[in-house]
Amino acid sequence: MQGQNAEYQWNWGVGGRAGSWKQNGQTTRISRYHIDFRVCVQTNLDNQRKRSIRIIWVRPEDVKPEFTGDLPTTEQ
């Protein structure tokens, strides 16, 4: 929002889906992304797929982090 973009990696974890990043031709569970905050678009660095993002402002004092016990599944 202040001229800074972001890049990050997402690890789908053990038992999770295959990621888009391949290390030396080998499949990994990692996907890599770039977020352009000016145009609000996230781009996968490995396959160039794009998706829109939205910014939601949350005040830390309004949020109490809690683990729900729910884990993401690979089913769609």
ABEGO torsion letter per residue (X at the ends): XAGBBBBBBBBAEBGBBBBABBBGGBBBABBBBBBBAAAGBBBBAAAGBBBBBBBBBBBAAABBBBBAGBBBBABX
